[in-house]
């Protein structure tokens, strides 16, 4: 079965300044895709088109999409990658401020970017949402992030229903533990605590996940990869992890 040729396609990648977003932007460019990357840390973007983006801000998001589509000359691929978790504690120890940021980025931001980008898809389109195994099975100490990722997966499937008949494919990539800045952000800069998350595990890399994204994008046009679920070999679920000495 031949892979779909993506050369000449035009893509938007959110959260493209590091981790999975940066790795996927690189993979897309290597496949001949023109990429507009968006991030708050615009100085760290390495995409052909690099624009500031805060998905929690409606004006920033609208400005980004307008400028990106204009410079790209259209839009074929949207990778909704921007997301984060804050804290790892029981719900009654969490704060409303952190909840607002988590929901604002992972849920409202993803929905906002999708709404803004949809009018720009023409006769070929693919939306890939960055999900998580946290959106499939709960674990202790992550209630708001888990709720946000359950919402992402629900939105992905609802969108699939609403867009049936339009030439747009939709995929969620639900990943387990990946060695990125995710835990450093989650633990608010505590590098020691962030590093401990990955101890004793042959953990996945950002490039492993970008491979999953590219797999979905390059399937023959008559196929839609609804979801890809991928975890480290040592991870059975969000909360069950085997740490080896």
Order of alpha helices (4+ residues) and beta strands (2+ residues): beta-alpha-beta-beta-alpha-beta-alpha-alpha-beta-alpha-beta-beta-alpha-alpha-beta-alpha-beta
